[in-house]
Amino acid sequence: MNLHDVALRLPGTAEVLDRCGSLAVLHALLEPDPARRGCTCAVSENGSQTAHLRHPDGRWLRVGFCEAGAVLHWHQEPGQGRPGVLDDVPKTLWRSLEDASCDCLGDPRLMAAAIWRETGDDTWRASDDSAPGTAPSLLRCLTDRSPERARRFAFKHYGTRATRETVRDTVHHLTELRPPAAPPSAAHEPGFTPLGEHRATPLRAPVDPLRTPLKSLSGARVGPRRSGELFRRVDASGLVTTAVFRHRAGRDQQHFTDLAAEVDGDMVAIGGGATAVDSPQGALLTASYPADDGSAWLASSKDHNIPQPHRLTAFAIGMRIAGVSRERLAGELLTVVRTRSAHAAHPFASARVPEGHTLIGGGFRVNWRDPRGGHTEGNLATASFPRAGGAWTVRSKDHQLSSPCTIDAYAVCLKSSFVIDGVRYRVDVWTDFAESDGGPVPHPSAALPLPANGHVLTGIGAEALPTEPGSLLWQLEPTVDGTNPGVRSGSKDHGVWSPDTLCAWALGIRLLRS
């Protein structure tokens, strides 16, 4: 999770304090032993307050509050912090650390990263974003207002689920009905997206960079199911069908560009992924995005620094809706939003969902072949995942060799409500993620199935948490475990040891009568 994104998504200091206190009450109800609780709060004799959130794998997040403001900080393991982080934090906020007798004051190497906000500030600020992150679930407890997030956090610790009513009554401000805090006005200034990232360079014809309805295919292929089909499912309404198709390259190559996994002729490709290889040297992903006409999902990969011939496998998720023609689905109901990053060594971009639409999937394309003739060493994908607030975010990085470039983010969006045969339906979306087990490791993997609640798989994503030298994506594929489709993702360090944590994301939809 990008630290500066977290800083922009955090609510005001008072609400963060209220949220920490409510989480502490919830955990006190679930666990009588304070030493085993996932969240505790304490008040010092001087009146400052401290909240301590702990992940089951040992990682932690501490939030200190005093009259001067608030500061969040963490480290992963003793000695893995970075000297100089504390110097970035205003000294007026050190009181919260002093009152809590924080070990970081005695040994600054214990602090890996920090986010802070002084009284009177309009925004939170963050230390260097290349810092190792805390467990994503800890930060999302403070940025995600849903009771379900608090329930999942508690379940990780105690293995039993508090009822939704208990969570809603206890964590009263984490309601699904409460709108998210508005982003700071500075985020809407020219040159920035609402999440503070550089706005896309306009893309030229033939593709509109902001809202591109998928072009329908006249005379599209309609016939028997493709031989590469893995599985298909129908949602609870009986109207939405999605199917997963696979295409493996016929021979080994060092680089693949736009290997296509096609969908059935009566479907539109709305999601997908790819799998390269993680050993002996490894080949990494550089693209996973929809074809302009919606007939296929395109994937690209490359080895890096060390030759690694491999056979890339591309996956496509196709969708059709009963009572809706392919032409209407592709040309009216579905929209692909594409946003291009600035030219950078570690580019990132977010494609935002237009009003009246729902995010159902997304993808990325790393433009590492510099059209100006330079920087052809390569830039490799590190993240492609849905972001709270309605956006698909992507990241990539050069690795060991300088190779700045741009990256394109693709958000696949479906109209939030529409009419089928005189009946109006609304789109109900399910989104969740799963972290890799065991803390940071050199080759993390993560998997997540959809719950058996009537949703069908539409999109998959993965996020290797930002670290240095970094972990790179080599696997992002839809899977089926028993009867439930889902996602499996993998990343790896490359050429130099760099343990990391990986998150796998899955999106699914079902139609409900309005």
Kinemage of the C-alpha trace (Angstrom):
@kinemage 1
@onewidth
@group {chain A} dominant
@subgroup {mainchain}
@vectorlist {calphas} color= white
{ca met a 1} P 0.000 0.000 0.000
{ca asn a 2} L 1.463 3.352 -1.085
{ca leu a 3} L 2.185 5.462 2.024
{ca his a 4} L 1.201 8.717 0.359
{ca asp a 5} L -2.082 7.139 -0.774
{ca val a 6} L -2.741 6.151 2.836
{ca ala a 7} L -2.006 9.701 3.977
{ca leu a 8} L -4.585 11.056 1.533
{ca arg a 9} L -7.199 8.473 2.524
{ca leu a 10} L -6.916 8.888 6.295
{ca pro a 11} L -9.751 10.896 7.881
{ca gly a 12} L -9.120 13.753 10.309
{ca thr a 13} L -7.164 13.266 13.520
{ca ala a 14} L -10.295 13.256 15.710
{ca glu a 15} L -11.910 10.529 13.610
{ca val a 16} L -8.745 8.407 13.629
{ca leu a 17} L -8.661 8.705 17.428
{ca asp a 18} L -12.342 7.795 17.663
{ca arg a 19} L -11.806 4.824 15.366
{ca cys a 20} L -8.847 3.536 17.373
{ca gly a 21} L -10.846 3.817 20.594
{ca ser a 22} L -13.815 1.967 19.119
{ca leu a 23} L -11.598 -0.802 17.764
{ca ala a 24} L -9.993 -1.134 21.195
{ca val a 25} L -13.428 -1.525 22.803
{ca leu a 26} L -14.380 -4.175 20.240
{ca his a 27} L -11.199 -6.150 20.883
{ca ala a 28} L -11.649 -5.840 24.651
{ca leu a 29} L -15.084 -7.418 24.272
{ca leu a 30} L -13.655 -10.295 22.230
{ca glu a 31} L -10.452 -10.956 24.212
{ca pro a 32} L -10.195 -10.556 28.023
{ca asp a 33} L -6.373 -10.774 28.013
{ca pro a 34} L -4.927 -7.358 27.023
{ca ala a 35} L -1.642 -8.983 25.944
{ca arg a 36} L -3.466 -10.926 23.217
{ca arg a 37} L -5.642 -8.139 21.854
{ca gly a 38} L -5.152 -6.908 18.320
{ca cys a 39} L -5.903 -3.321 19.317
{ca thr a 40} L -5.360 -1.498 22.623
{ca cys a 41} L -5.444 2.141 23.699
{ca ala a 42} L -3.745 3.900 26.623
{ca val a 43} L -3.731 7.406 28.105
{ca ser a 44} L -0.551 8.848 29.640
{ca glu a 45} L -0.372 10.992 32.744
{ca asn a 46} L 0.190 14.020 30.498
{ca gly a 47} L -3.040 13.403 28.637
{ca ser a 48} L -1.639 12.141 25.336
{ca gln a 49} L -3.131 8.919 23.974
{ca thr a 50} L -1.619 5.943 22.174
{ca ala a 51} L -3.263 3.210 20.121
{ca his a 52} L -1.413 0.003 19.307
{ca leu a 53} L -2.613 -2.272 16.479
{ca arg a 54} L -0.910 -5.641 16.146
{ca his a 55} L -1.058 -8.116 13.258
{ca pro a 56} L -1.008 -11.855 14.120
{ca asp a 57} L 2.329 -12.225 12.283
{ca gly a 58} L 3.983 -9.784 14.699
{ca arg a 59} L 3.955 -6.581 12.641
{ca trp a 60} L 2.464 -3.579 14.390
{ca leu a 61} L 1.237 -0.022 13.940
{ca arg a 62} L 1.322 2.608 16.712
{ca val a 63} L -0.715 5.831 16.634
{ca gly a 64} L 0.159 8.603 19.082
{ca phe a 65} L -2.083 11.589 19.763
{ca cys a 66} L -1.189 14.829 21.593
{ca glu a 67} L -2.232 18.477 21.478
{ca ala a 68} L 0.201 19.110 18.623
{ca gly a 69} L -1.321 16.436 16.380
{ca ala a 70} L -0.854 12.741 15.665
{ca val a 71} L 1.771 10.392 14.270
{ca leu a 72} L 1.519 6.801 12.943
{ca his a 73} L 4.679 4.711 12.807
{ca trp a 74} L 5.847 1.114 12.595
{ca his a 75} L 8.669 -1.281 11.863
{ca gln a 76} L 8.579 -4.902 10.747
{ca glu a 77} L 11.322 -6.455 12.847
{ca pro a 78} L 13.789 -4.976 15.365
{ca gly a 79} L 16.654 -3.388 13.488
{ca gln a 80} L 14.772 -3.232 10.177
{ca gly a 81} L 13.863 0.402 10.615
{ca arg a 82} L 15.711 3.180 8.796
{ca pro a 83} L 17.769 5.962 10.375
{ca gly a 84} L 16.434 9.397 9.545
{ca val a 85} L 12.709 8.642 9.548
{ca leu a 86} L 12.273 10.265 12.944
{ca asp a 87} L 14.018 13.392 11.643
{ca asp a 88} L 11.166 13.876 9.151
{ca val a 89} L 8.547 13.916 11.927
{ca pro a 90} L 8.017 17.441 13.374
{ca lys a 91} L 9.541 17.680 16.830
{ca thr a 92} L 6.228 19.060 18.144
{ca leu a 93} L 4.818 15.544 17.693
{ca trp a 94} L 7.629 13.816 19.564
{ca arg a 95} L 5.698 14.352 22.790
{ca ser a 96} L 3.312 11.558 21.854
{ca leu a 97} L 6.344 9.273 21.506
{ca glu a 98} L 7.896 10.470 24.763
{ca asp a 99} L 4.696 10.010 26.764
{ca ala a 100} L 4.352 6.448 25.442
{ca ser a 101} L 8.039 5.736 26.220
{ca cys a 102} L 8.504 4.737 22.592
{ca asp a 103} L 11.702 2.769 21.939
{ca cys a 104} L 12.139 4.648 18.641
{ca leu a 105} L 13.379 7.711 20.542
{ca gly a 106} L 16.288 5.711 21.920
{ca asp a 107} L 17.034 3.828 18.708
{ca pro a 108} L 15.827 5.580 15.525
{ca arg a 109} L 16.618 2.433 13.526
{ca leu a 110} L 13.457 0.920 14.980
{ca met a 111} L 11.219 3.283 12.987
{ca ala a 112} L 10.667 2.134 9.413
{ca ala a 113} L 8.142 4.756 8.252
{ca ala a 114} L 5.779 7.366 9.602
{ca ile a 115} L 2.634 9.303 8.694
{ca trp a 116} L 1.802 12.441 10.674
{ca arg a 117} L -0.540 15.410 10.903
{ca glu a 118} L -0.053 18.546 12.969
{ca thr a 119} L -2.983 20.400 14.512
{ca gly a 120} L -4.334 22.834 11.951
{ca asp a 121} L -3.048 20.866 8.938
{ca asp a 122} L -5.507 19.934 6.196
{ca thr a 123} L -3.711 16.721 5.228
{ca trp a 124} L -1.524 13.950 6.575
{ca arg a 125} L 2.081 13.696 5.419
{ca ala a 126} L 4.240 10.605 4.937
{ca ser a 127} L 7.905 9.684 5.010
{ca asp a 128} L 9.733 8.224 2.011
{ca asp a 129} L 7.362 5.911 0.136
{ca ser a 130} L 10.113 3.358 -0.518
{ca ala a 131} L 9.937 2.441 3.176
{ca pro a 132} L 8.785 -1.048 4.173
{ca gly a 133} L 5.074 -1.083 4.882
{ca thr a 134} L 3.190 -2.338 7.862
{ca ala a 135} L 0.601 -5.063 7.352
{ca pro a 136} L -1.999 -3.659 4.894
{ca ser a 137} L -4.869 -4.834 7.102
{ca leu a 138} L -3.636 -2.587 9.926
{ca leu a 139} L -3.705 0.536 7.776
{ca arg a 140} L -7.033 -0.418 6.231
{ca cys a 141} L -8.562 -0.583 9.703
{ca leu a 142} L -8.028 3.182 9.781
{ca thr a 143} L -8.838 4.048 6.149
{ca asp a 144} L -11.745 1.640 5.551
{ca arg a 145} L -14.974 2.632 7.305
{ca ser a 146} L -16.846 -0.653 6.836
{ca pro a 147} L -17.820 -2.861 9.790
{ca glu a 148} L -16.756 -5.858 7.689
{ca arg a 149} L -13.134 -4.634 7.709
{ca ala a 150} L -13.169 -4.475 11.527
{ca arg a 151} L -14.725 -7.947 11.647
{ca arg a 152} L -12.049 -9.464 9.407
{ca phe a 153} L -9.283 -7.854 11.449
{ca ala a 154} L -10.727 -9.332 14.640
{ca phe a 155} L -11.199 -12.747 13.016
{ca lys a 156} L -7.479 -12.890 12.128
{ca his a 157} L -6.676 -12.636 15.829
{ca tyr a 158} L -9.302 -14.768 17.546
{ca gly a 159} L -10.652 -17.155 14.906
{ca thr a 160} L -14.248 -16.300 15.757
{ca arg a 161} L -16.426 -13.787 13.983
{ca ala a 162} L -18.221 -11.076 15.898
{ca thr a 163} L -21.709 -10.477 14.560
{ca arg a 164} L -22.205 -7.580 12.211
{ca glu a 165} L -24.619 -6.055 14.721
{ca thr a 166} L -22.004 -6.168 17.478
{ca val a 167} L -19.436 -4.473 15.279
{ca arg a 168} L -21.868 -1.841 14.042
{ca asp a 169} L -23.030 -1.024 17.565
{ca thr a 170} L -19.496 -0.949 18.989
{ca val a 171} L -17.588 0.648 16.131
{ca his a 172} L -20.453 3.047 15.534
{ca his a 173} L -18.584 5.313 13.134
{ca leu a 174} L -17.537 2.461 10.817
{ca thr a 175} L -20.922 2.261 9.108
{ca glu a 176} L -21.430 1.387 5.485
{ca leu a 177} L -23.787 4.344 5.165
{ca arg a 178} L -21.264 6.996 6.167
{ca pro a 179} L -19.702 8.628 3.084
{ca pro a 180} L -15.903 8.745 2.839
{ca ala a 181} L -14.157 11.965 3.763
{ca ala a 182} L -13.677 14.283 0.813
{ca pro a 183} L -10.130 14.411 -0.532
{ca pro a 184} L -8.200 17.615 0.076
{ca ser a 185} L -8.897 20.409 -2.359
{ca ala a 186} L -5.250 20.362 -3.461
{ca ala a 187} L -5.896 16.942 -4.969
{ca his a 188} L -8.149 18.594 -7.553
{ca glu a 189} L -5.621 21.162 -8.710
{ca pro a 190} L -4.343 20.863 -12.295
{ca gly a 191} L -1.724 18.175 -12.647
{ca phe a 192} L -3.059 15.885 -9.926
{ca thr a 193} L -5.697 13.191 -9.657
{ca pro a 194} L -8.047 13.189 -6.629
{ca leu a 195} L -5.535 10.807 -4.990
{ca gly a 196} L -2.580 13.076 -5.525
{ca glu a 197} L -0.969 11.259 -8.442
{ca his a 198} L 0.135 12.939 -11.650
{ca arg a 199} L -2.731 13.156 -14.088
{ca ala a 200} L -2.507 11.107 -17.250
{ca thr a 201} L -0.878 12.418 -20.374
{ca pro a 202} L -3.747 12.627 -22.877
{ca leu a 203} L -3.805 9.624 -25.176
{ca arg a 204} L -4.430 10.322 -28.840
{ca ala a 205} L -6.907 8.774 -31.205
{ca pro a 206} L -8.081 6.165 -31.892
{ca val a 207} L -8.656 5.616 -28.161
{ca asp a 208} L -10.261 8.199 -25.859
{ca pro a 209} L -8.087 8.277 -22.695
{ca leu a 210} L -10.981 8.793 -20.300
{ca arg a 211} L -14.072 6.887 -21.393
{ca thr a 212} L -13.830 4.333 -24.144
{ca pro a 213} L -16.910 2.158 -24.713
{ca leu a 214} L -15.720 -1.238 -25.861
{ca lys a 215} L -16.240 -1.442 -29.605
{ca ser a 216} L -18.747 -4.066 -30.696
{ca leu a 217} L -17.716 -6.551 -33.339
{ca ser a 218} L -20.005 -6.735 -36.326
{ca gly a 219} L -20.280 -10.376 -37.257
{ca ala a 220} L -18.707 -11.451 -33.976
{ca arg a 221} L -18.006 -15.136 -33.653
{ca val a 222} L -20.915 -16.986 -32.068
{ca gly a 223} L -20.513 -20.720 -31.759
{ca pro a 224} L -19.346 -23.521 -29.516
{ca arg a 225} L -17.267 -22.873 -26.435
{ca arg a 226} L -13.571 -22.350 -26.977
{ca ser a 227} L -11.267 -25.273 -26.307
{ca gly a 228} L -9.261 -23.190 -23.799
{ca glu a 229} L -12.191 -22.656 -21.447
{ca leu a 230} L -11.396 -23.479 -17.805
{ca phe a 231} L -14.768 -22.884 -16.162
{ca arg a 232} L -17.916 -20.754 -16.268
{ca arg a 233} L -20.372 -19.622 -13.608
{ca val a 234} L -23.779 -17.917 -13.450
{ca asp a 235} L -24.682 -15.353 -10.811
{ca ala a 236} L -27.587 -15.586 -8.350
{ca ser a 237} L -29.910 -13.666 -10.693
{ca gly a 238} L -29.350 -16.227 -13.446
{ca leu a 239} L -28.546 -13.398 -15.864
{ca val a 240} L -24.774 -12.847 -15.683
{ca thr a 241} L -22.417 -15.542 -16.976
{ca thr a 242} L -18.653 -15.275 -16.763
{ca ala a 243} L -16.149 -17.788 -18.089
{ca val a 244} L -12.364 -18.062 -17.894
{ca phe a 245} L -10.272 -18.888 -20.952
{ca arg a 246} L -6.601 -19.775 -21.168
{ca his a 247} L -4.072 -19.560 -23.994
{ca arg a 248} L -0.477 -20.764 -23.648
{ca ala a 249} L 2.250 -19.687 -26.041
{ca gly a 250} L 3.402 -22.364 -28.469
{ca arg a 251} L 7.134 -21.918 -27.906
{ca asp a 252} L 9.666 -20.488 -25.495
{ca gln a 253} L 10.718 -16.845 -25.867
{ca gln a 254} L 12.562 -14.315 -23.737
{ca his a 255} L 9.967 -11.583 -24.390
{ca phe a 256} L 6.244 -11.806 -25.178
{ca thr a 257} L 4.120 -8.884 -26.364
{ca asp a 258} L 0.304 -8.950 -26.372
{ca leu a 259} L -0.273 -12.700 -26.225
{ca ala a 260} L -4.072 -12.928 -26.566
{ca ala a 261} L -6.515 -15.148 -24.680
{ca glu a 262} L -9.766 -14.890 -26.632
{ca val a 263} L -13.284 -15.218 -25.208
{ca asp a 264} L -16.390 -16.708 -26.782
{ca gly a 265} L -17.864 -14.645 -29.616
{ca asp a 266} L -21.003 -13.761 -27.632
{ca met a 267} L -18.932 -12.494 -24.685
{ca val a 268} L -16.838 -9.419 -23.881
{ca ala a 269} L -13.437 -9.723 -22.175
{ca ile a 270} L -13.743 -7.818 -18.882
{ca gly a 271} L -10.806 -9.226 -16.882
{ca gly a 272} L -7.824 -11.502 -17.007
{ca gly a 273} L -4.227 -12.111 -16.102
{ca ala a 274} L -1.071 -13.996 -16.996
{ca thr a 275} L 1.534 -16.394 -15.649
{ca ala a 276} L 5.227 -16.346 -16.609
{ca val a 277} L 7.789 -18.276 -14.495
{ca asp a 278} L 9.474 -17.715 -11.146
{ca ser a 279} L 12.506 -19.992 -11.618
{ca pro a 280} L 15.288 -20.763 -12.243
{ca gln a 281} L 15.921 -17.088 -13.061
{ca gly a 282} L 12.371 -15.862 -13.554
{ca ala a 283} L 10.375 -13.944 -16.155
{ca leu a 284} L 8.120 -11.075 -15.091
{ca leu a 285} L 4.837 -9.522 -16.224
{ca thr a 286} L 4.736 -6.265 -18.183
{ca ala a 287} L 1.109 -6.160 -19.373
{ca ser a 288} L -2.362 -7.537 -18.626
{ca tyr a 289} L -5.133 -5.490 -20.243
{ca pro a 290} L -8.224 -5.674 -22.501
{ca ala a 291} L -8.119 -5.626 -26.300
{ca asp a 292} L -9.827 -2.549 -27.785
{ca asp a 293} L -12.689 -4.567 -29.282
{ca gly a 294} L -13.328 -6.677 -26.168
{ca ser a 295} L -12.603 -9.960 -27.927
{ca ala a 296} L -9.552 -10.903 -25.842
{ca trp a 297} L -7.315 -10.133 -22.887
{ca leu a 298} L -3.694 -9.326 -23.764
{ca ala a 299} L -0.609 -10.262 -21.739
{ca ser a 300} L 3.117 -9.505 -22.007
{ca ser a 301} L 6.234 -10.654 -20.143
{ca lys a 302} L 10.026 -10.508 -20.277
{ca asp a 303} L 13.120 -11.835 -18.631
{ca his a 304} L 15.392 -9.240 -17.046
{ca asn a 305} L 19.203 -8.992 -16.954
{ca ile a 306} L 19.516 -12.801 -17.028
{ca pro a 307} L 18.157 -14.805 -20.014
{ca gln a 308} L 15.059 -16.849 -19.161
{ca pro a 309} L 13.204 -18.336 -22.145
{ca his a 310} L 9.671 -19.216 -21.050
{ca arg a 311} L 6.144 -19.833 -22.288
{ca leu a 312} L 3.698 -17.174 -21.207
{ca thr a 313} L 0.119 -18.160 -20.382
{ca ala a 314} L -2.628 -15.557 -20.843
{ca phe a 315} L -6.046 -15.718 -19.149
{ca ala a 316} L -9.272 -13.933 -20.084
{ca ile a 317} L -12.528 -13.522 -18.159
{ca gly a 318} L -15.446 -13.189 -20.560
{ca met a 319} L -18.934 -11.962 -19.636
{ca arg a 320} L -22.376 -12.050 -21.177
{ca ile a 321} L -25.745 -10.957 -19.759
{ca ala a 322} L -28.977 -12.735 -20.699
{ca gly a 323} L -31.359 -10.391 -22.484
{ca val a 324} L -28.522 -8.030 -23.453
{ca ser a 325} L -26.906 -8.252 -26.882
{ca arg a 326} L -23.144 -8.246 -27.173
{ca glu a 327} L -23.384 -4.970 -29.100
{ca arg a 328} L -25.302 -3.308 -26.251
{ca leu a 329} L -23.035 -4.764 -23.574
{ca ala a 330} L -19.842 -3.659 -25.339
{ca gly a 331} L -21.054 -0.337 -26.683
{ca glu a 332} L -23.438 0.964 -23.999
{ca leu a 333} L -23.059 -0.771 -20.641
{ca leu a 334} L -19.286 -1.338 -20.452
{ca thr a 335} L -16.657 1.406 -20.397
{ca val a 336} L -12.879 1.111 -20.163
{ca val a 337} L -11.060 4.044 -18.564
{ca arg a 338} L -7.388 4.337 -19.448
{ca thr a 339} L -4.914 6.646 -17.672
{ca arg a 340} L -1.213 7.067 -18.437
{ca ser a 341} L 1.399 7.903 -15.813
{ca ala a 342} L 4.210 10.384 -15.972
{ca his a 343} L 7.555 9.169 -17.335
{ca ala a 344} L 9.447 7.823 -14.304
{ca ala a 345} L 11.701 5.076 -13.000
{ca his a 346} L 8.854 3.870 -10.742
{ca pro a 347} L 5.714 4.995 -12.605
{ca phe a 348} L 2.227 4.652 -11.157
{ca ala a 349} L -1.258 5.599 -12.349
{ca ser a 350} L -4.890 5.322 -11.269
{ca ala a 351} L -7.832 5.044 -13.665
{ca arg a 352} L -10.962 6.380 -11.982
{ca val a 353} L -14.515 5.113 -12.480
{ca pro a 354} L -16.931 7.527 -14.207
{ca glu a 355} L -20.113 8.566 -12.429
{ca gly a 356} L -22.928 6.062 -12.678
{ca his a 357} L -20.565 3.101 -13.172
{ca thr a 358} L -19.165 0.324 -10.993
{ca leu a 359} L -15.595 -0.978 -11.103
{ca ile a 360} L -15.608 -4.677 -12.029
{ca gly a 361} L -11.988 -5.234 -13.108
{ca gly a 362} L -8.826 -3.678 -14.432
{ca gly a 363} L -5.378 -4.119 -15.873
{ca phe a 364} L -2.069 -2.510 -16.810
{ca arg a 365} L 0.439 -2.032 -19.597
{ca val a 366} L 4.078 -1.083 -18.909
{ca asn a 367} L 5.357 0.937 -21.861
{ca trp a 368} L 8.972 -0.088 -21.346
{ca arg a 369} L 9.945 0.056 -25.013
{ca asp a 370} L 10.821 3.739 -25.102
{ca pro a 371} L 9.694 5.196 -28.484
{ca arg a 372} L 12.597 7.650 -28.272
{ca gly a 373} L 15.017 4.758 -28.600
{ca gly a 374} L 16.418 4.669 -25.079
{ca his a 375} L 15.740 2.893 -21.798
{ca thr a 376} L 15.064 -0.530 -23.298
{ca glu a 377} L 16.442 -2.495 -20.348
{ca gly a 378} L 12.942 -2.915 -18.990
{ca asn a 379} L 10.437 -1.816 -16.407
{ca leu a 380} L 8.394 -4.464 -14.581
{ca ala a 381} L 4.962 -4.614 -12.980
{ca thr a 382} L 4.635 -4.569 -9.193
{ca ala a 383} L 0.916 -3.873 -8.640
{ca ser a 384} L -2.462 -3.865 -10.388
{ca phe a 385} L -5.393 -3.686 -7.988
{ca pro a 386} L -8.670 -1.901 -7.118
{ca arg a 387} L -8.461 1.115 -4.850
{ca ala a 388} L -11.096 2.262 -2.381
{ca gly a 389} L -13.096 5.157 -3.761
{ca gly a 390} L -13.475 3.770 -7.273
{ca ala a 391} L -10.166 3.478 -9.146
{ca trp a 392} L -7.810 0.863 -10.537
{ca thr a 393} L -4.199 1.507 -9.523
{ca val a 394} L -1.065 0.142 -11.179
{ca arg a 395} L 2.653 0.407 -10.442
{ca ser a 396} L 5.905 -0.752 -12.024
{ca lys a 397} L 9.627 -0.163 -11.521
{ca asp a 398} L 12.963 -0.431 -13.218
{ca his a 399} L 15.199 -2.938 -11.472
{ca gln a 400} L 18.972 -2.662 -10.965
{ca leu a 401} L 19.280 -0.900 -14.350
{ca ser a 402} L 17.860 2.572 -14.989
{ca ser a 403} L 14.905 2.353 -17.371
{ca pro a 404} L 12.213 5.022 -16.800
{ca cys a 405} L 8.987 4.723 -18.767
{ca thr a 406} L 5.227 5.199 -18.475
{ca ile a 407} L 2.505 2.787 -17.363
{ca asp a 408} L -1.154 2.660 -18.408
{ca ala a 409} L -3.913 1.840 -15.914
{ca tyr a 410} L -7.152 0.306 -17.217
{ca ala a 411} L -10.409 0.354 -15.226
{ca val a 412} L -13.191 -1.867 -16.586
{ca cys a 413} L -16.519 -0.353 -15.550
{ca leu a 414} L -20.140 -1.504 -15.845
{ca lys a 415} L -23.143 0.794 -15.569
{ca ser a 416} L -24.372 0.643 -11.981
{ca ser a 417} L -27.979 0.037 -13.036
{ca phe a 418} L -29.722 -0.777 -16.299
{ca val a 419} L -32.923 -2.244 -17.709
{ca ile a 420} L -33.336 -5.781 -19.054
{ca asp a 421} L -36.696 -6.671 -20.618
{ca gly a 422} L -38.454 -3.853 -18.784
{ca val a 423} L -36.963 -4.660 -15.359
{ca arg a 424} L -34.308 -2.456 -13.777
{ca tyr a 425} L -31.353 -4.174 -12.136
{ca arg a 426} L -28.489 -2.771 -10.100
{ca val a 427} L -24.966 -4.125 -9.900
{ca asp a 428} L -23.873 -5.515 -6.529
{ca val a 429} L -20.088 -5.840 -6.399
{ca trp a 430} L -17.943 -7.903 -4.008
{ca thr a 431} L -14.280 -6.964 -3.549
{ca asp a 432} L -11.703 -8.326 -1.129
{ca phe a 433} L -8.031 -9.180 -0.791
{ca ala a 434} L -5.839 -11.765 0.944
{ca glu a 435} L -2.279 -11.285 2.150
{ca ser a 436} L 0.505 -13.774 1.646
{ca asp a 437} L 1.239 -15.903 4.703
{ca gly a 438} L 4.246 -15.805 6.966
{ca gly a 439} L 5.295 -12.180 6.649
{ca pro a 440} L 7.754 -10.854 4.048
{ca val a 441} L 9.486 -13.598 2.027
{ca pro a 442} L 11.526 -13.524 -1.224
{ca his a 443} L 8.833 -15.335 -3.272
{ca pro a 444} L 5.438 -14.458 -1.722
{ca ser a 445} L 2.193 -15.911 -3.053
{ca ala a 446} L -1.431 -15.266 -2.166
{ca ala a 447} L -4.790 -16.739 -3.143
{ca leu a 448} L -8.409 -15.739 -2.560
{ca pro a 449} L -11.660 -17.499 -3.557
{ca leu a 450} L -14.992 -15.742 -3.979
{ca pro a 451} L -17.482 -16.562 -1.226
{ca ala a 452} L -20.493 -18.685 -2.156
{ca asn a 453} L -22.854 -15.697 -2.174
{ca gly a 454} L -24.043 -15.619 -5.763
{ca his a 455} L -21.324 -13.410 -7.259
{ca val a 456} L -19.376 -14.361 -10.388
{ca leu a 457} L -15.699 -13.546 -10.925
{ca thr a 458} L -15.078 -10.444 -13.083
{ca gly a 459} L -11.643 -9.108 -12.129
{ca ile a 460} L -8.392 -10.057 -10.408
{ca gly a 461} L -5.446 -8.059 -9.094
{ca ala a 462} L -2.219 -8.223 -7.111
{ca glu a 463} L -0.130 -5.770 -5.100
{ca ala a 464} L 3.464 -6.336 -4.046
{ca leu a 465} L 3.990 -3.859 -1.222
{ca pro a 466} L 6.532 -1.155 -2.118
{ca thr a 467} L 10.003 -2.152 -0.908
{ca glu a 468} L 13.555 -1.841 -2.151
{ca pro a 469} L 15.100 -3.433 -4.156
{ca gly a 470} L 11.576 -4.752 -4.700
{ca ser a 471} L 9.382 -7.691 -5.569
{ca leu a 472} L 8.061 -8.132 -9.125
{ca leu a 473} L 4.868 -9.802 -10.373
{ca trp a 474} L 5.206 -13.033 -12.321
{ca gln a 475} L 1.773 -14.602 -11.707
{ca leu a 476} L -1.764 -13.220 -11.803
{ca glu a 477} L -4.302 -15.836 -12.746
{ca pro a 478} L -7.963 -16.727 -12.183
{ca thr a 479} L -8.430 -20.093 -10.505
{ca val a 480} L -11.189 -22.369 -9.315
{ca asp a 481} L -10.990 -24.164 -5.979
{ca gly a 482} L -13.770 -26.732 -5.797
{ca thr a 483} L -16.813 -24.747 -6.897
{ca asn a 484} L -15.619 -21.216 -6.078
{ca pro a 485} L -13.580 -19.207 -8.607
{ca gly a 486} L -10.905 -16.872 -7.307
{ca val a 487} L -7.418 -15.523 -7.862
{ca arg a 488} L -3.858 -16.717 -7.330
{ca ser a 489} L -0.927 -14.301 -7.489
{ca gly a 490} L 2.840 -14.526 -7.132
{ca ser a 491} L 5.800 -12.146 -7.024
{ca lys a 492} L 9.535 -12.590 -6.560
{ca asp a 493} L 12.727 -10.773 -5.841
{ca his a 494} L 15.076 -10.792 -8.821
{ca gly a 495} L 18.843 -10.916 -8.744
{ca val a 496} L 19.056 -9.479 -5.242
{ca trp a 497} L 17.418 -10.610 -1.994
{ca ser a 498} L 14.273 -8.593 -1.199
{ca pro a 499} L 11.552 -10.208 0.970
{ca asp a 500} L 8.079 -8.767 0.516
{ca thr a 501} L 4.370 -9.194 1.265
{ca leu a 502} L 1.882 -9.775 -1.549
{ca cys a 503} L -1.857 -9.125 -1.679
{ca ala a 504} L -4.226 -10.942 -4.054
{ca trp a 505} L -7.462 -9.157 -5.042
{ca ala a 506} L -10.700 -10.544 -6.475
{ca leu a 507} L -13.837 -8.788 -7.736
{ca gly a 508} L -17.225 -10.326 -8.434
{ca ile a 509} L -20.702 -9.088 -9.306
{ca arg a 510} L -24.319 -10.148 -9.189
{ca leu a 511} L -27.465 -8.378 -10.391
{ca leu a 512} L -30.203 -7.391 -7.960
{ca arg a 513} L -33.641 -6.058 -8.827
{ca ser a 514} L -33.855 -2.357 -8.064
